Amino acid sequence: MPLFSFHRPPAAPGEPSAAASAPDAPRRWGRWGRWVGAALIVAALHWSAMRWIEHAKQPANRTPEQKPPVQVELLTPKPVTPPAPVKPAAPAHVARPAPPKAAPAPKPAAPAPVLSAATPQPGEPAAASGVAASGASAASASAPTGTAAATATAASTPTASGDKFSVPQTGDLRYDTLVNGVMNQTGTIRWTNDGQHYEMVVSIPLPFVGPYVYSSKGHIDAFGIAPEQYSEKRGRRAADVAVFNRETKQIVYTRTPNSQPLADGAQDRFSVVMQLTSLVRGAPDVYKPGVTRQFSVADNDSSEIWPMETVGDETVQTRDGFVTARHFTRLPRREGDRRKLDIWLAPALGWLPARILQTEPNGMQIEMLWAGKLQAASAAENNAPGTTDASEETAPAADDATVRP
């Protein structure tokens, strides 16, 4: 017999017996078990989703740190002196000195001395004078050539107030597009430059919405890239267009009846990227940390001043690996401006953009990350006036969900 025994007191009248209440316990535990199981399943699904998002993230580049701008120098738009005019100077050698070298043709006159020893002597002064005359004519012919060459050289040498400028060659560029670090579809920048005119088409596909297409076309003038028309087409909406009227010096918009003065060197929201690229290609040593350049930039309904500051050289991770690039950031355009724009130009890519990052006021980040070229420019395009081969600029290898800048 056990030392301790426990006896349940008899149930009070009207109180259910233990045997009667016992079946309710498993039923209650069964309900709790179903709730716990459902909670575990939901937690597992959330964990799987988070893991998928982490794996979906492509090369992680750090978000630029916010540092107080330290302005070393402020550059404003002024005439540019592209190196391109040096190439057309080559036809100045059309007046080749080869024709004067035809003067030795009198050598066939060598048999003349056979006629008599006396006759050559009167003829010699004449021959000498003929050679002298031909030499004089050659000198006079070469003089304009030298003058033209000197003029061309002087024209290609930047003046004290001019900016060196080198427009990128024609090419179709691919960019990975990311929203908050999550891969979207591949976007493209189609850039065409024949030395006198340009066209830039930026296409960013967005699921369920349709592609966002930004188009800029115009010519190249004394201030560099000069847009004539800029358009934005977002999904299925009609395009909004800004027209740069060079005759009336006005910018007019289809989205609003307002117009604004057209400043020298004015850009649109995407041509400004290639304008900055061309300036840095022309004189990369000018753009040191703290150097800020101002651009007048037109949107689809207004224009404003963009101060772009040089931050410094940083490393950008692309799908093809790491590349060194120079970081530029847009300073606040006005008090309370919370929309940010950062651009990284890579010398190894001919100073083309390796990364473009836009941060919206709500913190959403829209990014374009270099993914290579779709096709190489043809030799004819590479030799077009106003173009410079990217290989000549290449550094040694050792060394909205709206995209709204």
TIRODO-573318 format. One record per residue (C-alpha): residue number from 1; x, y, z. Coordinates in nm, 2 decimals. Layout:
<i = NUM; X = X; Y = Y; Z = Z>
...
% end
This chain:
<i = 1; X = 0.00; Y = 0.00; Z = 0.00>
<i = 2; X = 0.14; Y = 0.33; Z = -0.09>
<i = 3; X = 0.25; Y = 0.58; Z = 0.17>
<i = 4; X = 0.05; Y = 0.85; Z = 0.03>
<i = 5; X = -0.28; Y = 0.81; Z = -0.14>
<i = 6; X = -0.51; Y = 1.08; Z = -0.28>
<i = 7; X = -0.88; Y = 1.06; Z = -0.29>
<i = 8; X = -1.09; Y = 1.30; Z = -0.49>
<i = 9; X = -1.38; Y = 1.43; Z = -0.29>
<i = 10; X = -1.72; Y = 1.35; Z = -0.42>
<i = 11; X = -1.86; Y = 1.60; Z = -0.66>
<i = 12; X = -2.10; Y = 1.85; Z = -0.53>
<i = 13; X = -2.46; Y = 1.83; Z = -0.64>
<i = 14; X = -2.50; Y = 1.99; Z = -0.98>
<i = 15; X = -2.12; Y = 1.99; Z = -1.05>
<i = 16; X = -2.02; Y = 1.78; Z = -1.36>
<i = 17; X = -1.81; Y = 1.49; Z = -1.27>
<i = 18; X = -1.45; Y = 1.45; Z = -1.38>
<i = 19; X = -1.54; Y = 1.18; Z = -1.62>
<i = 20; X = -1.79; Y = 1.40; Z = -1.78>
<i = 21; X = -1.55; Y = 1.70; Z = -1.82>
<i = 22; X = -1.25; Y = 1.50; Z = -1.93>
<i = 23; X = -1.34; Y = 1.48; Z = -2.30>
<i = 24; X = -1.34; Y = 1.86; Z = -2.32>
<i = 25; X = -0.97; Y = 1.89; Z = -2.25>
<i = 26; X = -0.85; Y = 1.72; Z = -2.57>
<i = 27; X = -1.10; Y = 1.92; Z = -2.77>
<i = 28; X = -0.96; Y = 2.25; Z = -2.63>
<i = 29; X = -0.60; Y = 2.14; Z = -2.69>
<i = 30; X = -0.70; Y = 2.04; Z = -3.04>
<i = 31; X = -0.83; Y = 2.39; Z = -3.11>
<i = 32; X = -0.51; Y = 2.55; Z = -2.97>
<i = 33; X = -0.30; Y = 2.31; Z = -3.17>
<i = 34; X = -0.47; Y = 2.42; Z = -3.49>
<i = 35; X = -0.40; Y = 2.79; Z = -3.41>
<i = 36; X = -0.04; Y = 2.72; Z = -3.32>
<i = 37; X = 0.00; Y = 2.52; Z = -3.64>
<i = 38; X = -0.15; Y = 2.80; Z = -3.85>
<i = 39; X = 0.08; Y = 3.05; Z = -3.69>
<i = 40; X = 0.38; Y = 2.84; Z = -3.76>
<i = 41; X = 0.28; Y = 2.80; Z = -4.12>
<i = 42; X = 0.24; Y = 3.18; Z = -4.16>
<i = 43; X = 0.57; Y = 3.24; Z = -4.00>
<i = 44; X = 0.74; Y = 2.99; Z = -4.23>
<i = 45; X = 0.58; Y = 3.16; Z = -4.53>
<i = 46; X = 0.70; Y = 3.50; Z = -4.42>
<i = 47; X = 1.05; Y = 3.36; Z = -4.36>
<i = 48; X = 1.05; Y = 3.21; Z = -4.71>
<i = 49; X = 0.94; Y = 3.54; Z = -4.86>
<i = 50; X = 1.21; Y = 3.73; Z = -4.68>
<i = 51; X = 1.47; Y = 3.48; Z = -4.80>
<i = 52; X = 1.34; Y = 3.51; Z = -5.16>
<i = 53; X = 1.37; Y = 3.89; Z = -5.14>
<i = 54; X = 1.72; Y = 3.86; Z = -5.01>
<i = 55; X = 1.82; Y = 3.63; Z = -5.29>
<i = 56; X = 1.65; Y = 3.85; Z = -5.54>
<i = 57; X = 1.86; Y = 4.14; Z = -5.45>
<i = 58; X = 2.14; Y = 4.20; Z = -5.69>
<i = 59; X = 2.49; Y = 4.35; Z = -5.63>
<i = 60; X = 2.45; Y = 4.55; Z = -5.31>
<i = 61; X = 2.59; Y = 4.90; Z = -5.34>
<i = 62; X = 2.59; Y = 5.12; Z = -5.03>
<i = 63; X = 2.34; Y = 5.40; Z = -5.00>
<i = 64; X = 2.54; Y = 5.73; Z = -5.02>
<i = 65; X = 2.60; Y = 5.88; Z = -4.68>
<i = 66; X = 2.46; Y = 6.22; Z = -4.62>
<i = 67; X = 2.75; Y = 6.46; Z = -4.56>
<i = 68; X = 2.75; Y = 6.83; Z = -4.53>
<i = 69; X = 2.86; Y = 6.97; Z = -4.88>
<i = 70; X = 3.20; Y = 7.13; Z = -4.88>
<i = 71; X = 3.21; Y = 7.35; Z = -5.19>
<i = 72; X = 3.56; Y = 7.41; Z = -5.32>
<i = 73; X = 3.47; Y = 7.57; Z = -5.66>
<i = 74; X = 3.15; Y = 7.66; Z = -5.84>
<i = 75; X = 3.14; Y = 7.61; Z = -6.22>
<i = 76; X = 2.86; Y = 7.77; Z = -6.43>
<i = 77; X = 2.77; Y = 7.70; Z = -6.79>
<i = 78; X = 3.00; Y = 7.86; Z = -7.04>
<i = 79; X = 3.11; Y = 7.79; Z = -7.41>
<i = 80; X = 3.29; Y = 7.47; Z = -7.47>
<i = 81; X = 3.58; Y = 7.39; Z = -7.70>
<i = 82; X = 3.53; Y = 7.03; Z = -7.82>
<i = 83; X = 3.84; Y = 6.85; Z = -7.94>
<i = 84; X = 3.64; Y = 6.73; Z = -8.24>
<i = 85; X = 3.74; Y = 7.02; Z = -8.48>
<i = 86; X = 4.09; Y = 6.88; Z = -8.48>
<i = 87; X = 3.98; Y = 6.59; Z = -8.70>
<i = 88; X = 3.82; Y = 6.80; Z = -8.98>
<i = 89; X = 4.15; Y = 6.99; Z = -8.99>
<i = 90; X = 4.31; Y = 6.69; Z = -9.16>
<i = 91; X = 4.17; Y = 6.80; Z = -9.51>
<i = 92; X = 4.39; Y = 7.11; Z = -9.47>
<i = 93; X = 4.67; Y = 6.88; Z = -9.59>
<i = 94; X = 4.50; Y = 6.85; Z = -9.93>
<i = 95; X = 4.76; Y = 7.09; Z = -10.06>
<i = 96; X = 5.02; Y = 6.83; Z = -10.03>
<i = 97; X = 5.38; Y = 6.91; Z = -10.09>
<i = 98; X = 5.39; Y = 6.62; Z = -10.34>
<i = 99; X = 5.32; Y = 6.84; Z = -10.64>
<i = 100; X = 5.63; Y = 7.06; Z = -10.57>
<i = 101; X = 5.84; Y = 6.74; Z = -10.55>
<i = 102; X = 5.74; Y = 6.69; Z = -10.92>
<i = 103; X = 6.00; Y = 6.97; Z = -10.98>
<i = 104; X = 6.27; Y = 6.71; Z = -11.00>
<i = 105; X = 6.10; Y = 6.62; Z = -11.33>
<i = 106; X = 6.37; Y = 6.84; Z = -11.50>
<i = 107; X = 6.60; Y = 6.54; Z = -11.44>
<i = 108; X = 6.51; Y = 6.40; Z = -11.78>
<i = 109; X = 6.69; Y = 6.71; Z = -11.91>
<i = 110; X = 7.01; Y = 6.53; Z = -11.81>
<i = 111; X = 7.07; Y = 6.42; Z = -12.17>
<i = 112; X = 7.08; Y = 6.78; Z = -12.27>
<i = 113; X = 7.45; Y = 6.81; Z = -12.20>
<i = 114; X = 7.50; Y = 6.57; Z = -12.49>
<i = 115; X = 7.40; Y = 6.85; Z = -12.73>
<i = 116; X = 7.69; Y = 7.07; Z = -12.64>
<i = 117; X = 7.89; Y = 7.17; Z = -12.34>
<i = 118; X = 7.82; Y = 7.54; Z = -12.40>
<i = 119; X = 7.44; Y = 7.52; Z = -12.41>
<i = 120; X = 7.38; Y = 7.39; Z = -12.06>
<i = 121; X = 7.55; Y = 7.70; Z = -11.91>
<i = 122; X = 7.29; Y = 7.94; Z = -12.03>
<i = 123; X = 7.03; Y = 7.68; Z = -11.95>
<i = 124; X = 7.15; Y = 7.63; Z = -11.59>
<i = 125; X = 7.04; Y = 7.96; Z = -11.46>
<i = 126; X = 6.71; Y = 7.91; Z = -11.62>
<i = 127; X = 6.67; Y = 7.57; Z = -11.46>
<i = 128; X = 6.79; Y = 7.71; Z = -11.13>
<i = 129; X = 6.54; Y = 7.99; Z = -11.15>
<i = 130; X = 6.27; Y = 7.74; Z = -11.25>
<i = 131; X = 6.35; Y = 7.53; Z = -10.94>
<i = 132; X = 6.35; Y = 7.84; Z = -10.73>
<i = 133; X = 6.02; Y = 7.95; Z = -10.88>
<i = 134; X = 5.87; Y = 7.61; Z = -10.81>
<i = 135; X = 6.02; Y = 7.62; Z = -10.46>
<i = 136; X = 5.87; Y = 7.96; Z = -10.41>
<i = 137; X = 5.53; Y = 7.84; Z = -10.53>
<i = 138; X = 5.56; Y = 7.54; Z = -10.30>
<i = 139; X = 5.64; Y = 7.77; Z = -10.01>
<i = 140; X = 5.35; Y = 7.99; Z = -10.10>
<i = 141; X = 5.13; Y = 7.68; Z = -10.13>
<i = 142; X = 5.24; Y = 7.54; Z = -9.80>
<i = 143; X = 5.20; Y = 7.88; Z = -9.63>
<i = 144; X = 4.82; Y = 7.88; Z = -9.63>
<i = 145; X = 4.83; Y = 7.51; Z = -9.52>
<i = 146; X = 5.05; Y = 7.60; Z = -9.22>
<i = 147; X = 4.82; Y = 7.90; Z = -9.15>
<i = 148; X = 4.51; Y = 7.68; Z = -9.17>
<i = 149; X = 4.67; Y = 7.42; Z = -8.95>
<i = 150; X = 4.78; Y = 7.68; Z = -8.70>
<i = 151; X = 4.42; Y = 7.82; Z = -8.71>
<i = 152; X = 4.28; Y = 7.48; Z = -8.66>
<i = 153; X = 4.52; Y = 7.41; Z = -8.37>
<i = 154; X = 4.43; Y = 7.74; Z = -8.21>
<i = 155; X = 4.06; Y = 7.66; Z = -8.25>
<i = 156; X = 4.10; Y = 7.33; Z = -8.08>
<i = 157; X = 4.30; Y = 7.48; Z = -7.79>
<i = 158; X = 4.06; Y = 7.57; Z = -7.50>
<i = 159; X = 4.04; Y = 7.94; Z = -7.43>
<i = 160; X = 4.07; Y = 8.07; Z = -7.08>
<i = 161; X = 3.69; Y = 8.08; Z = -7.05>
<i = 162; X = 3.61; Y = 7.76; Z = -7.24>
<i = 163; X = 3.54; Y = 7.41; Z = -7.11>
<i = 164; X = 3.69; Y = 7.10; Z = -7.27>
<i = 165; X = 3.42; Y = 6.88; Z = -7.40>
<i = 166; X = 3.41; Y = 6.53; Z = -7.55>
<i = 167; X = 3.08; Y = 6.38; Z = -7.65>
<i = 168; X = 3.05; Y = 6.00; Z = -7.61>
<i = 169; X = 3.04; Y = 5.78; Z = -7.92>
<i = 170; X = 2.72; Y = 5.62; Z = -8.04>
<i = 171; X = 2.61; Y = 5.31; Z = -7.85>
<i = 172; X = 2.32; Y = 5.12; Z = -7.70>
<i = 173; X = 2.37; Y = 5.06; Z = -7.32>
<i = 174; X = 2.20; Y = 4.81; Z = -7.09>
<i = 175; X = 2.12; Y = 4.88; Z = -6.73>
<i = 176; X = 1.98; Y = 4.66; Z = -6.46>
<i = 177; X = 1.69; Y = 4.84; Z = -6.30>
<i = 178; X = 1.62; Y = 4.79; Z = -5.93>
<i = 179; X = 1.35; Y = 4.92; Z = -5.69>
<i = 180; X = 1.46; Y = 4.92; Z = -5.33>
<i = 181; X = 1.74; Y = 4.68; Z = -5.42>
<i = 182; X = 1.51; Y = 4.42; Z = -5.58>
<i = 183; X = 1.58; Y = 4.34; Z = -5.94>
<i = 184; X = 1.33; Y = 4.46; Z = -6.20>
<i = 185; X = 1.36; Y = 4.42; Z = -6.58>
<i = 186; X = 1.65; Y = 4.54; Z = -6.79>
<i = 187; X = 1.64; Y = 4.90; Z = -6.91>
<i = 188; X = 1.83; Y = 5.06; Z = -7.20>
<i = 189; X = 1.98; Y = 5.39; Z = -7.30>
<i = 190; X = 2.01; Y = 5.43; Z = -7.67>
<i = 191; X = 2.26; Y = 5.71; Z = -7.75>
<i = 192; X = 2.32; Y = 5.84; Z = -8.10>
<i = 193; X = 2.58; Y = 6.11; Z = -8.19>
<i = 194; X = 2.69; Y = 6.21; Z = -8.54>
<i = 195; X = 2.90; Y = 6.51; Z = -8.43>
<i = 196; X = 2.63; Y = 6.76; Z = -8.50>
<i = 197; X = 2.31; Y = 6.60; Z = -8.37>
<i = 198; X = 2.22; Y = 6.36; Z = -8.10>
<i = 199; X = 1.93; Y = 6.15; Z = -7.97>
<i = 200; X = 1.89; Y = 5.98; Z = -7.64>
<i = 201; X = 1.61; Y = 5.73; Z = -7.56>
<i = 202; X = 1.59; Y = 5.59; Z = -7.20>
<i = 203; X = 1.35; Y = 5.29; Z = -7.16>
<i = 204; X = 1.27; Y = 5.14; Z = -6.82>
<i = 205; X = 1.01; Y = 4.86; Z = -6.83>
<i = 206; X = 0.78; Y = 4.83; Z = -6.53>
<i = 207; X = 0.55; Y = 4.53; Z = -6.46>
<i = 208; X = 0.18; Y = 4.59; Z = -6.48>
<i = 209; X = 0.23; Y = 4.95; Z = -6.58>
<i = 210; X = 0.42; Y = 4.94; Z = -6.91>
<i = 211; X = 0.75; Y = 5.10; Z = -7.01>
<i = 212; X = 0.86; Y = 5.44; Z = -6.90>
<i = 213; X = 1.03; Y = 5.61; Z = -7.20>
<i = 214; X = 1.22; Y = 5.93; Z = -7.19>
<i = 215; X = 1.34; Y = 6.08; Z = -7.51>
<i = 216; X = 1.57; Y = 6.38; Z = -7.58>
<i = 217; X = 1.70; Y = 6.50; Z = -7.91>
<i = 218; X = 1.87; Y = 6.80; Z = -8.04>
<i = 219; X = 2.21; Y = 6.92; Z = -8.17>
<i = 220; X = 2.55; Y = 7.02; Z = -8.03>
<i = 221; X = 2.63; Y = 7.39; Z = -8.01>
<i = 222; X = 2.88; Y = 7.62; Z = -7.84>
<i = 223; X = 2.76; Y = 7.52; Z = -7.50>
<i = 224; X = 2.76; Y = 7.14; Z = -7.56>
<i = 225; X = 2.45; Y = 6.93; Z = -7.58>
<i = 226; X = 2.16; Y = 7.14; Z = -7.68>
<i = 227; X = 1.81; Y = 6.97; Z = -7.65>
<i = 228; X = 1.54; Y = 7.07; Z = -7.90>
<i = 229; X = 1.27; Y = 6.84; Z = -7.77>
<i = 230; X = 1.23; Y = 6.63; Z = -7.46>
<i = 231; X = 0.94; Y = 6.39; Z = -7.40>
<i = 232; X = 0.82; Y = 6.16; Z = -7.12>
<i = 233; X = 0.58; Y = 5.87; Z = -7.18>
<i = 234; X = 0.48; Y = 5.67; Z = -6.87>
<i = 235; X = 0.30; Y = 5.35; Z = -6.94>
<i = 236; X = -0.01; Y = 5.40; Z = -7.14>
<i = 237; X = -0.04; Y = 5.77; Z = -7.07>
<i = 238; X = 0.01; Y = 6.03; Z = -7.35>
<i = 239; X = 0.36; Y = 6.18; Z = -7.37>
<i = 240; X = 0.44; Y = 6.51; Z = -7.21>
<i = 241; X = 0.67; Y = 6.72; Z = -7.43>
<i = 242; X = 0.90; Y = 7.02; Z = -7.36>
<i = 243; X = 1.02; Y = 7.22; Z = -7.67>
<i = 244; X = 1.34; Y = 7.42; Z = -7.65>
<i = 245; X = 1.28; Y = 7.71; Z = -7.90>
<i = 246; X = 1.62; Y = 7.85; Z = -7.98>
<i = 247; X = 1.48; Y = 8.13; Z = -8.20>
<i = 248; X = 1.26; Y = 8.28; Z = -7.93>
<i = 249; X = 1.48; Y = 8.17; Z = -7.64>
<i = 250; X = 1.18; Y = 8.01; Z = -7.47>
<i = 251; X = 1.09; Y = 7.66; Z = -7.33>
<i = 252; X = 0.73; Y = 7.57; Z = -7.40>
<i = 253; X = 0.54; Y = 7.27; Z = -7.26>
<i = 254; X = 0.25; Y = 7.06; Z = -7.37>
<i = 255; X = 0.15; Y = 6.99; Z = -7.01>
<i = 256; X = 0.11; Y = 7.36; Z = -6.91>
<i = 257; X = 0.05; Y = 7.68; Z = -7.11>
<i = 258; X = 0.34; Y = 7.84; Z = -6.92>
<i = 259; X = 0.67; Y = 7.91; Z = -7.09>
<i = 260; X = 1.01; Y = 7.99; Z = -6.94>
<i = 261; X = 1.33; Y = 8.16; Z = -7.07>
<i = 262; X = 1.58; Y = 7.93; Z = -7.23>
<i = 263; X = 1.92; Y = 7.97; Z = -7.07>
<i = 264; X = 2.25; Y = 7.91; Z = -7.24>
<i = 265; X = 2.35; Y = 7.54; Z = -7.19>
<i = 266; X = 2.00; Y = 7.44; Z = -7.07>
<i = 267; X = 1.94; Y = 7.07; Z = -7.04>
<i = 268; X = 1.65; Y = 6.83; Z = -6.98>
<i = 269; X = 1.64; Y = 6.57; Z = -6.71>
<i = 270; X = 1.83; Y = 6.30; Z = -6.90>
<i = 271; X = 2.05; Y = 6.50; Z = -7.14>
<i = 272; X = 2.21; Y = 6.66; Z = -6.84>
<i = 273; X = 2.36; Y = 6.31; Z = -6.76>
<i = 274; X = 2.54; Y = 6.31; Z = -7.10>
<i = 275; X = 2.63; Y = 6.68; Z = -7.07>
<i = 276; X = 2.81; Y = 6.60; Z = -6.74>
<i = 277; X = 2.97; Y = 6.29; Z = -6.90>
<i = 278; X = 3.10; Y = 6.50; Z = -7.19>
<i = 279; X = 3.25; Y = 6.76; Z = -6.96>
<i = 280; X = 3.42; Y = 6.50; Z = -6.74>
<i = 281; X = 3.55; Y = 6.32; Z = -7.04>
<i = 282; X = 3.70; Y = 6.64; Z = -7.17>
<i = 283; X = 3.87; Y = 6.74; Z = -6.84>
<i = 284; X = 3.85; Y = 6.47; Z = -6.57>
<i = 285; X = 4.11; Y = 6.64; Z = -6.35>
<i = 286; X = 3.89; Y = 6.95; Z = -6.31>
<i = 287; X = 3.62; Y = 6.75; Z = -6.12>
<i = 288; X = 3.78; Y = 6.70; Z = -5.78>
<i = 289; X = 3.59; Y = 6.65; Z = -5.45>
<i = 290; X = 3.40; Y = 6.96; Z = -5.36>
<i = 291; X = 3.38; Y = 7.10; Z = -5.72>
<i = 292; X = 3.02; Y = 7.19; Z = -5.79>
<i = 293; X = 2.88; Y = 7.26; Z = -6.14>
<i = 294; X = 2.54; Y = 7.43; Z = -6.20>
<i = 295; X = 2.31; Y = 7.31; Z = -6.48>
<i = 296; X = 1.98; Y = 7.47; Z = -6.59>
<i = 297; X = 1.75; Y = 7.17; Z = -6.63>
<i = 298; X = 1.40; Y = 7.16; Z = -6.77>
<i = 299; X = 1.13; Y = 6.91; Z = -6.66>
<i = 300; X = 0.80; Y = 6.85; Z = -6.85>
<i = 301; X = 0.65; Y = 7.16; Z = -6.70>
<i = 302; X = 0.92; Y = 7.38; Z = -6.55>
<i = 303; X = 1.30; Y = 7.44; Z = -6.53>
<i = 304; X = 1.53; Y = 7.49; Z = -6.24>
<i = 305; X = 1.90; Y = 7.50; Z = -6.14>
<i = 306; X = 2.07; Y = 7.17; Z = -6.05>
<i = 307; X = 2.39; Y = 7.20; Z = -5.85>
<i = 308; X = 2.59; Y = 6.88; Z = -5.90>
<i = 309; X = 2.88; Y = 6.83; Z = -5.66>
<i = 310; X = 3.18; Y = 6.60; Z = -5.71>
<i = 311; X = 3.19; Y = 6.36; Z = -5.41>
<i = 312; X = 3.50; Y = 6.15; Z = -5.51>
<i = 313; X = 3.61; Y = 5.82; Z = -5.65>
<i = 314; X = 3.42; Y = 5.51; Z = -5.52>
<i = 315; X = 3.38; Y = 5.14; Z = -5.61>
<i = 316; X = 3.06; Y = 5.03; Z = -5.78>
<i = 317; X = 2.95; Y = 4.67; Z = -5.80>
<i = 318; X = 2.79; Y = 4.56; Z = -6.12>
<i = 319; X = 2.69; Y = 4.22; Z = -6.26>
<i = 320; X = 3.03; Y = 4.21; Z = -6.43>
<i = 321; X = 3.23; Y = 4.29; Z = -6.12>
<i = 322; X = 3.36; Y = 4.60; Z = -5.95>
<i = 323; X = 3.44; Y = 4.92; Z = -6.13>
<i = 324; X = 3.59; Y = 5.25; Z = -6.00>
<i = 325; X = 3.36; Y = 5.55; Z = -6.07>
<i = 326; X = 3.35; Y = 5.91; Z = -5.98>
<i = 327; X = 3.05; Y = 6.00; Z = -5.76>
<i = 328; X = 2.84; Y = 6.31; Z = -5.83>
<i = 329; X = 2.54; Y = 6.41; Z = -5.61>
<i = 330; X = 2.28; Y = 6.67; Z = -5.67>
<i = 331; X = 2.26; Y = 6.92; Z = -5.38>
<i = 332; X = 1.92; Y = 7.03; Z = -5.26>
<i = 333; X = 1.76; Y = 7.25; Z = -5.52>
<i = 334; X = 1.55; Y = 7.44; Z = -5.26>
<i = 335; X = 1.48; Y = 7.44; Z = -4.89>
<i = 336; X = 1.31; Y = 7.11; Z = -4.79>
<i = 337; X = 1.41; Y = 6.93; Z = -5.11>
<i = 338; X = 1.42; Y = 6.56; Z = -5.01>
<i = 339; X = 1.44; Y = 6.40; Z = -5.36>
<i = 340; X = 1.80; Y = 6.30; Z = -5.42>
<i = 341; X = 2.00; Y = 6.21; Z = -5.73>
<i = 342; X = 2.34; Y = 6.04; Z = -5.74>
<i = 343; X = 2.54; Y = 5.95; Z = -6.05>
<i = 344; X = 2.86; Y = 5.75; Z = -6.08>
<i = 345; X = 3.08; Y = 5.79; Z = -6.40>
<i = 346; X = 3.34; Y = 5.52; Z = -6.46>
<i = 347; X = 3.66; Y = 5.60; Z = -6.65>
<i = 348; X = 3.69; Y = 5.24; Z = -6.75>
<i = 349; X = 3.36; Y = 5.28; Z = -6.94>
<i = 350; X = 3.47; Y = 5.59; Z = -7.12>
<i = 351; X = 3.32; Y = 5.79; Z = -6.83>
<i = 352; X = 2.97; Y = 5.66; Z = -6.91>
<i = 353; X = 2.73; Y = 5.62; Z = -6.61>
<i = 354; X = 2.80; Y = 5.30; Z = -6.41>
<i = 355; X = 2.52; Y = 5.37; Z = -6.17>
<i = 356; X = 2.23; Y = 5.62; Z = -6.14>
<i = 357; X = 2.04; Y = 5.62; Z = -5.81>
<i = 358; X = 1.73; Y = 5.83; Z = -5.73>
<i = 359; X = 1.59; Y = 5.84; Z = -5.38>
<i = 360; X = 1.23; Y = 5.96; Z = -5.34>
<i = 361; X = 1.11; Y = 6.17; Z = -5.05>
<i = 362; X = 0.94; Y = 5.86; Z = -4.90>
<i = 363; X = 1.27; Y = 5.67; Z = -4.91>
<i = 364; X = 1.20; Y = 5.45; Z = -5.21>
<i = 365; X = 1.51; Y = 5.40; Z = -5.42>
<i = 366; X = 1.51; Y = 5.36; Z = -5.80>
<i = 367; X = 1.84; Y = 5.25; Z = -5.95>
<i = 368; X = 2.00; Y = 5.19; Z = -6.29>
<i = 369; X = 2.32; Y = 4.97; Z = -6.27>
<i = 370; X = 2.56; Y = 4.91; Z = -6.56>
<i = 371; X = 2.50; Y = 4.58; Z = -6.74>
<i = 372; X = 2.71; Y = 4.63; Z = -7.06>
<i = 373; X = 2.66; Y = 4.74; Z = -7.42>
<i = 374; X = 2.40; Y = 4.59; Z = -7.65>
<i = 375; X = 2.62; Y = 4.65; Z = -7.96>
<i = 376; X = 2.94; Y = 4.82; Z = -8.05>
<i = 377; X = 2.93; Y = 5.14; Z = -8.25>
<i = 378; X = 3.04; Y = 5.11; Z = -8.61>
<i = 379; X = 3.37; Y = 5.24; Z = -8.73>
<i = 380; X = 3.20; Y = 5.51; Z = -8.93>
<i = 381; X = 3.02; Y = 5.63; Z = -8.61>
<i = 382; X = 3.35; Y = 5.61; Z = -8.42>
<i = 383; X = 3.52; Y = 5.84; Z = -8.67>
<i = 384; X = 3.23; Y = 6.08; Z = -8.69>
<i = 385; X = 3.32; Y = 6.44; Z = -8.60>
<i = 386; X = 3.25; Y = 6.52; Z = -8.24>
<i = 387; X = 3.31; Y = 6.17; Z = -8.12>
<i = 388; X = 3.59; Y = 6.02; Z = -7.92>
<i = 389; X = 3.66; Y = 5.66; Z = -7.89>
<i = 390; X = 3.60; Y = 5.54; Z = -7.54>
<i = 391; X = 3.91; Y = 5.32; Z = -7.56>
<i = 392; X = 4.12; Y = 5.64; Z = -7.58>
<i = 393; X = 3.96; Y = 5.75; Z = -7.26>
<i = 394; X = 3.98; Y = 5.42; Z = -7.08>
<i = 395; X = 4.18; Y = 5.40; Z = -6.76>
<i = 396; X = 4.43; Y = 5.12; Z = -6.73>
<i = 397; X = 4.28; Y = 4.79; Z = -6.61>
<i = 398; X = 4.53; Y = 4.79; Z = -6.32>
<i = 399; X = 4.41; Y = 5.09; Z = -6.18>
<i = 400; X = 0.62; Y = 5.81; Z = -5.88>
<i = 401; X = 0.78; Y = 5.45; Z = -5.90>
<i = 402; X = 0.88; Y = 5.72; Z = -6.16>
<i = 403; X = 1.24; Y = 5.77; Z = -6.24>
<i = 404; X = 1.22; Y = 6.14; Z = -6.17>
<i = 405; X = 1.56; Y = 6.30; Z = -6.12>
% end
